[in-house]
Amino acid sequence: MIEFVRGKIDYISPEYIVIDHTGIGYKIFAPNPFVYTMGTETTIYTYQHVREDILALYGFRTREEKALFTKLLNVTGIGPKGALAILASGDPSQVVQAIEAEDEVFLVKFPGVGKKTARQIILDLKGKLGDVAPEFAPSLFNHTVFAEKDEASKALAETIEALKVLGYGEREINKVVPALKDEALSTDQLVKKALQKLLK
């Protein structure tokens, strides 16, 4: 719902910050609130978490950090507090590298992450962090190759998200993805092609 909030930092606590946007104070939970400075104009990229008894905003310095947070939320056994603790306790680049290297020993160091959850993080996220890894762990990629494939990878990722929004399940999407991977098409064209295959 709220993509980002831009305003002045009005208050900083160990758990959250308050950002003043045109006279309205937004309480935003952050991985490490103390990276912000009182009184400075800042843009915070936000994730809105809604449950029966909770409506909360979680904020991040970059869209990539927010993307990593949302990916962690998709892992069974990790909620917003757990995902926030992982981002707060470790350098995001180390988290990405640990997932790609299947380094369970590193992951279990985070609060609330045992061996079972660490394994689940690796199973769910390994190989699926291409949109955040260039920001946090560029060494995981061949820069030249990635530069060439960056737009194609982005278009494919956007296509997969669009298909999910349309209601297609993982199994259905996985059937058409191989046919889309090497196509130098725009997101719009890829979605149309995917739908044609799904509707056959």
C-alpha angles and dihedrals in degrees: 000000000000110000096184144343122220121196147093123309104248101173138010125200132167090262107032149001130229115222119197111221113178092328096315117111114218115201106215125182110221136188091239113003092186093072086077126079125224114253097013123130107244141171114221120192106219140207116199113215116199128186133151092272102022138064110173140159121220117195137204138183095232138025088239092057089049090049091053090050092052091047090053089051089060091062114098110250097024121104130178094279092050093047090047091050091053092052092044098046099046141036104261090230090059090049092052092046092048091052093048091046092045089236102170092168090064095044096051089062090076119093112267094010114119128174093275094052092044089054090048091052090054094045093049101039111027109116092008100087098082093120094054102030097074088059098044106023111020091162088072089070137057099244096214095047092043093050089056094045098038096096093042091049091048092049091049092048090049090048092053091049091049091052091050090051089051088057104258116145129232092258094054093045093048090057093060101035095083090058091053102044100087096037116114093211135130120257090257092053092046092051090051092049092047092050091050089055094043092050095050 
